[in-house]
C-alpha cells in the first residue's frame, strides 16, 4: 500500500526522476534540491475548506499533514497556507478564470512545470477521488485524462523512479501500480489517448 510516509520518504531521499510524459522519457532531476513544505494541521485545512467553500478529499488532507506541498525542477505539488504563495491552492484559484475549478470542487494537486495542472476530482460513479490532468491550452475546463485513481497513487507516480517512463500511458504498467484507475469515469483513461483501441 502506498502511504504518505512512503511517498515523503522517497521525496526526502531525493531519488526523483520526473516523468513529464511518454514522449520525453525519463529525465534526471537537475537544479536545486526539492523544496519540501512542512506539514500542516487539521485545523488549517478545515479553515481553508470553510474559506474556499470546498470539500478536500480525506487522502489529500492526510497527505498535507505529512507534507504541505513541494517543488522541484519539473513541477510543484500544492498545499494550503504555504510559506511560498505560489504553492498554495488559493493562489491557483485566483488565476484568471480558475475560480470555476473551486466552484466545481476541483482541487489543484500539482502542475507539470509547463503551465498544465493535475486536479483531484470527485468521481461519484466510481466512488473515487482520481487525479486528472488538465491541458490548459486545449481547454482549462475539461479533464484531459485521469492520471491516477487516488492522491497517493498520483504522488507516487509523480516522484518515483520505480514507475516506468510511460506512466500513466502504458496500460499494463499503470494498472500494475494503480488497479482502480480502470474504474475512473470522469475522464478518459490515459492509455486511450495513445491507443484508442485499448479502452
Secondary structure, DSSP 8 states (H G I E B T S, - for coil): ---HHHHHHHHHTT--EE---TTT--EE--SS--EE-----HHHHHHHHHHHT----HHHHHHHTT-S-EEETTEEE-BSS-SSGGGBHHHHHTSTTTHHHHHHT-EEEEE-SSS-EEEEEEETTTTEEEEEEE-HHHHTTS--EEEESSHHHHHHHHH-TTS-TTTTTSHHHHHHH-GGGGG--SS-BHHHHH-GGG-
